Amino acid sequence: MEYRRISDVVWELPATSGMAVPGRIFASEALMDLVRLEHASTQVGNVAHLPGIVKASFAMPDIHWGYGFPIGGVAATVVNEGGVVSPGGVGFDICCGVRLLASSFTEADFDSHKDAVMDNLDRRIPRGLGKGAIAEARLVPDVLARGAAAALDAGYGWEDDLEKCEERGTSAGADPSVISNRAVERGRGQLGSLGAGNHFLEVQVVDEIHDPAAASVFGLAEGMLVVMLHCGSRGLGHQTCTDQLRIMGPAMGRYDIALPDRQLACVPVNTPEGREYLGAMAASANFAWANRHILAHVAREAFADAFGVSPRATGMSLVFDVAHNLAKIETHEVGGRPKKLCVHRKGATRAFGPGHPDLPEDLIAVGQPVLVPGSMGTASWVLRGVSDNPAFASAAHGAGRVMSRKMAKKKESGQTVREQLQARGISVRAGSIRLLSEEAPYAYKDVDEVADVCARAGLAAKVARLRPVGVVKG
Amino acid sequence: MPFRVLSHTADTGIEATANTLGDLIGELCAGMFGLIGSAEPASAKKWVEVEVVAQGMEELVVDTLSELLYHSEVENLIFCAFRVSTGPKDFAARVKAGGVLVGAVEPVGPPIKAVTYHDLVVEQRDDVWFGRVYFDV
């Protein structure tokens, strides 16, 4: 597929053969070279066939090959003009996302209590296959309906956590009745668990401040110790997506929808199947919000225990919690007129700019925090939403893989990767040392480049660069 | 005929060939769980039986693998032995899967979240059945 460069960091695939809109990738020359090596650019073109899609099929700078949608894909359809919702534009891990906690500690504090902190986290954070969960299964029905609010009422976390979570930790329109028994069974033993693969808990240091005013509003300061969590809706979300795809595939024929990739299965938003999917997605998202809320609670307890203080005395307030696998009904301007859109972000983060009414009051002036984790052992970034974002208020979600897990494991052993991280002063607690190499830094893109392109493209502005000092993996 | 692991940037996949559809399904089952952790078939301690009737060949494979994935997760098993029969309807299969507890197996890959339709192939080529399936991890 021939992409032409239309500006410094924007590449366009003209709309041809069934594409309703062009494809548009935000990438530097170096990142675009990586895109050309795999199938992701083809997937951007395929997404452009979705009924009701407007403006463009977008891809963020961390784009890589997914299934159906590329990872890093953003597509919006007009709800009241037959626009569709596609589970592939959300992903199996519904509402996978990132939570960032500030703290009263510094790197020196961590160094003097490192083993205690890391051993506590290792012991208290369930991750990997069959390793259990923190919360009781009986909470699941309430969590599906009310998300993090249900977890708070069950004794986890702090009340002010809800204000700093996207959607205040409760996705509107959740319909627990359409979550299958199978999905509930998969989720029952996983509420308050990290998972595995690319999910993690990292202890990080605020290394560089690029926007002092925004950093101050976010509660971040140079040298501060912070904690970042990455996980989602676990087996409940995975099963829900599987269940909904099974419904949607046959339903497409009834709505005369034909697409170049089966994994783009979709139906119009304003149909029984579309409404059911959104209700199921929201309920699954509630599980994810609650999951991260509970894990953050346990992280606070781990630090409190290690330092011999109360959880409140850790100062581990919530900076923000973002989703990067979700479809949302939002109003955006299209052709000069406000339109109700179904915005799919698959491996892409919402990035509301200053003035957006959905933001907490203290963030309205600076815009929403956008959390972009790098690969294990490299940096992560805190960005902020900006005005006039060209992709329906969306930005990158991470570093993006460049290497398959198979190749990554062949390149180095997990033991070697751990030694390399430890040599750089990063303390590692892995559920499986053998699998560490799948998540090694060399398997991912340069997150600094991704953050840089976000800034240059007007997707989000840099606020702070974070450096890891401790990693907990499944 | 053992399965082959395929490269994919974010996820993982397998392909396999077999003389019969039932054997192919068995190979794909073995491949899927082999991505997570391996155990000798003779070590299987707990057995489950799944029965799938699907709309087509591809759905049969996806639904069968998805059923076993569900059982694996809720019962904390890694399946390592498979007895597959197909029919009597066109797109129907019955699988008896034997497994060991998750804790008894050294993980060789991340848990599988779901079976996808991405680049899915299930077809008979001359006298040999061929299948390819990718998983979200």
Interface residues (C-beta under 8 A of the other chain):
Chain A: E38 A40 H64 W65 G66 Y67 G68 I71 G91 F92 D93 G128 L129 G130 R182 E185 R186 G189 G195 A196 G197 G235 H238 Q239 C241 T242 L245 R246 G249 P250 D261 R262 Q263 A265 R401 V402 M403 S404 R405 K406 M407 G431 S432 R434 L435 E438 G474
Chain B: V5 L6 S7 H8 T9 A10 D11 T12 I36 G37 Q55 E59 D63 S66 Y70 E73 V74 N76 L101 V102 G103 E106 P107 V108 G109 P110 P111 K113 A114 V115 T116 Y117 H118 D119 L120 Y134 D136 V137
